[in-house]
Amino acid sequence: MTHETDDPTTSMLIVVAAASRILQEEQPLVQRIHRLFGLLRLATRYRDGRLTCWLQSARPGATRQQIYSPESWAYPWDNSLTRSVALGGKTVTKTIALGNSRQTESLPVISAGYLGAPIFWGGRLWGILELRSDDQRRLDGRIGEVIESLKPQLAAAIAQEGARLPRLPTPRVAGETPLGLTLAPSLRQKIIALNEQLDRTLDLHELLGIILRRALEGSGAEAGAITLVDSERHELVLHLYEGYEAERTGAALPAMPRQRWSWDIGLAGQAVKTQRPLLVRDAGREPGLPPGMPFLAELAAPIIADDQVLAVLILHSRRANTFNEEVLAFIDALRERAGRPLARAAAYQVAYETSYHLGQVFSSLPIGLALIDLNGRVIRANPAWYHVWRLPEQSQRPSFFVGIDLVEHLLARLDNPFRLSEFCDLGQRAPDQVFETSLQLRQPYQALHVLSVPTRDSQQQLTGRLWVVSDRTRERESDRLKDEFIGIVSHELRTPLTSILGYTEILLNRQDLDETSQREFLTTVSNEAERLHKLVKDLLDVSRLEAGVVKLNRWAVRLGNIIEELTLQLHTQLVQHKLLIDMRPPLPPVFADRDKVKQIIFNLLSNAIKYSPEGTEIQLTVRYAEASDLPANHPPGQWMLIVVRDQGIGIAPEDQARLFERFQRVDNSNTRQKSGVGLGLYITRLLVELHGGRIWVQSTVGKGSSFSFTLPIWSAPRGELAGDEGGDRE
């Protein structure tokens, strides 16, 4: 008689009642279970089922019987799932993977639903009822309630069948079973406690520590480790270890640095490739683990999720019989329980590290970046963003709107505030478009380029905009200097060339010039040619210094000899000035290139002469450098201080910061009258820094300037007379 009803509850009650009648009949157990499987199909369309039962309950010597549903699936059953359900003691419904990814030619890997229900009655385990389906949803809901209702009748039917068999002895230990399907209460409690810990832990390191500690506690092993699996490189990565002789703290330690080894070496690697726990006696040491006491047994248990080995649990023991059937069942249940949580924690770790690395890139980029919502509010910005706009940190401004707060902040520096305001409005009026603009700010001058692009979420919905702000002040300044340099060099080349060509033409065309006039004209040509030679030499020096091809021929150099030579060389230029030399011997030599030092001092003295009024004094001082003489960023050591002071026009503070850069000249009426391309002090700085020293300036407008630089003092090797007053050593 068939009962049909639209009420699901009534339907389930009908199935339970019919199943109870079947289980109470006197037919053989196999026939009753086959009929039960057929009846359960009325409640849910599962694919196949299996009942694993012990006819005298699960204990040593008990007869195990497995009864399969009439409808079978080609995929084999996973006995590790059966053990895990028995150990957990609760009905499990989950999604599993069927098939082997390494043997896809026979059966493809698919996702399936699984329901496993342990049949406990009277404090004993009588069996495990399992169902599989190609749709997990079919095993959710009321079918679990039906099976829960049938557990007493199933246990009674199994016990009734076992009553016909010879009586078994009482087990010595509560929970002792033939295949480790039930455990002592303490081990079952560890599994239950492990479930709770795994479900609430997302941190990968913490999760692995829990797994390792529970495995050591439950197995009785003296030492253990956990390795993560790098499938791309076919390697094992040691993450945690505990109990080895090299580690004495008694707590799980991270492996630092992380040890790696090929999974072709060692028992753990074999466990990865076979995807099964492996046990050996007289175990050797895994390649990446620290040396420890001699071990007699090693167990390597892979932790698997979705047919992929995520980690390997390695346990070592000094006792050969530590890993008995009960321990193996416990470890099997542990690794089965740990698979999904470990996959979740590993995915979280990857997401966290990716986010962390992207955050580092975001924060360290020198370009200003800001994420802005659809209302124009800054959600997140990197330090360069605040720096380029000269804004305070975000923590001081929790709500910052570019269209209001940014415009207000820059109002005094913008020539056209409406340009920025209009740019902000464009992003809100057309949120899916890309916009860019250029801004010029004053006090101080900045040339900025702003790019605004739309941002979207994973569903491709607009979420706001990304502003990319680059400071192009240096590029603009470089272009300006380049143009200025071309103009200056053109002028500096044209002036002497005009003189040379003019006087040469006179000498060629005028036959009536007396000897005095000819000599005067030739002297002018020679001076202008020398001026051209110096200009070309400076340009070549800059090119070689910037390319790093200038090599120093360093030795012990006496500055007194160089200064004496320069005094004679600059004699004609010093006619209108008074040179005072303050150099009190004995002074040790410096460790330097003689020609380069001569060029440095020559450049500074030439500048002092060029920019000082006639009749003023120029002072050259050479002495030991005291700590108070040196700037804050000066390198340590023993240094000679050389100072050139003049009573010239002086240099304004805003010009001092860029005085030693390329093509820089102080821009005033006095300097514009002097020839030069602005390379002398730049070359001087490069030469000083090539020696390891530093150069700096102190100046007051209208009172003069003081240029100071340092050179390292020669440290004489043992046996040489450092105080020898002889000449330079070449």
Protein Blocks (a to p, Z undefined) as FASTA:
>chain_A
ZZddfbfklmmmmmmmmmmmmmmmmbdfklmmmmmmmmmmmmpccfbdcddddfkopaeh
iacdddddfbdcfbdcdfklmmmmmmnopacdddddedjfklmmmpccddddddddddde
ehiafbdcddddfbfklmgcjlmmmmmmmmmmmmmmmmmmmmmpccddddfbghiafkop
accfklmmmmmmmmmmmmmpcbfklmmmmmmmmmmmmnopabdcdddddfknopacdfbd
chiaklcnopacdddddddddfkgojklmmmmnopacddehiacdfkbccddddfbdcdd
dddeehiafbdcddddfbfklmgfklmmmmmmmmmmmmmmmmmmmmmmmmmmmmmmmmmm
mmmpmbdcddddfkopafbdcfklmmmnopacfklmmbacfklmmmmmmmmmpmblmlmm
mmmmmmmmmmmbccddddddehiaddddddddddddfkopafbdcdddddfklmmmmmmm
mmmmmmmmmmmmmmmmmmmmmmmmmmmmmmkbcfklmmmmmmmmmmmmmmmmmmmmmmmm
mmmmmnopaccddddddfklmmmmmmmmmmmmmmmpccddddddddddddddfklmmmmm
mmmmmmmmmmpcehiacddddddddfklpcfklceddddddddddfbebpafklmmmmmp
ghiacddfklmmpgcehlmmmmmmmmmmmnopacdddddehiapcdddddddddddehia
fkbcbdcdZZ
